Amino acid sequence: MRRLLLIIALPAAAAAILGCEVENLCDDYVNYMCDCHDGDVDLNGDPVECSEYQTVYEDADADQQVYCEDAMDAQIDFDAVEGYECEA
């Protein structure tokens, strides 16, 4: 049990000590939507305005991170079904 705890805790501790940032899933989502869908509408029918996405998800909390991951997966899946390929 201690080994498992060390295996889980060690990478997080190393990242904190070395000053590494944890991946921000909302950055990936915002970049995808801005690069591939700026000016379009999202899956909810709302307009994609890059500056608004950047502001809303700039300092995303844990709940927003989950939303961004799910929304990006859904958008990529939808794009694939529609035959849309983003060059970003």
C-alpha positions in Angstrom: 0.0 0.0 0.0 2.8 2.4 0.8 4.5 1.7 -2.5 1.3 2.5 -4.4 0.9 5.7 -2.5 4.5 6.6 -3.3 4.0 5.8 -6.9 1.0 8.1 -7.1 2.4 10.9 -4.9 6.0 11.0 -6.3 5.2 12.5 -9.7 3.0 15.1 -8.3 5.6 16.1 -5.7 8.3 16.2 -8.3 6.2 18.5 -10.5 5.5 20.8 -7.6 9.2 20.9 -6.6 10.4 21.5 -10.2 7.7 24.1 -10.8 6.0 22.2 -13.6 2.5 23.2 -14.4 -0.3 20.7 -14.5 -1.9 20.4 -18.0 -4.7 22.8 -18.5 -7.3 21.0 -20.6 -9.2 24.2 -21.2 -6.1 25.6 -23.0 -6.3 22.8 -25.4 -10.1 23.2 -25.8 -9.8 27.0 -26.3 -7.0 26.6 -28.8 -9.0 24.0 -30.8 -12.1 26.0 -30.9 -10.3 29.3 -31.8 -8.1 27.6 -34.5 -10.9 25.5 -36.0 -14.3 27.1 -35.2 -13.8 30.8 -34.5 -16.9 32.5 -36.0 -18.9 29.2 -36.2 -21.4 27.9 -33.6 -20.6 25.3 -31.0 -22.5 22.1 -30.4 -25.0 24.1 -28.2 -25.7 26.5 -31.0 -23.8 29.3 -29.4 -21.4 31.4 -31.4 -17.7 30.6 -31.0 -16.0 33.9 -30.1 -12.3 33.3 -29.4 -11.8 36.2 -27.1 -14.8 35.1 -25.0 -13.5 31.5 -24.8 -10.1 32.8 -23.7 -11.6 35.0 -21.0 -14.0 32.4 -19.7 -11.5 29.6 -19.5 -8.3 31.5 -18.6 -8.1 30.4 -15.0 -10.2 27.3 -15.2 -11.1 25.5 -12.0 -11.5 21.7 -11.7 -15.1 21.7 -12.9 -14.3 23.7 -15.9 -11.4 21.4 -16.7 -13.8 18.5 -16.8 -16.2 20.4 -19.0 -13.4 21.4 -21.4 -12.2 17.9 -21.7 -15.8 16.6 -22.4 -16.6 19.5 -24.7 -13.5 19.0 -26.8 -14.0 15.3 -27.1 -17.6 15.9 -28.2 -16.5 18.6 -30.7 -13.7 16.4 -32.2 -16.1 13.5 -32.5 -18.7 15.7 -34.2 -16.1 17.1 -36.5 -15.1 13.6 -37.5 -18.6 12.5 -38.2 -19.1 15.6 -40.3 -15.9 15.0 -42.2 -14.4 18.2 -41.0 -10.6 18.3 -40.5 -8.9 21.1 -38.8 -5.5 22.1 -40.0 -4.4 23.5 -36.6 
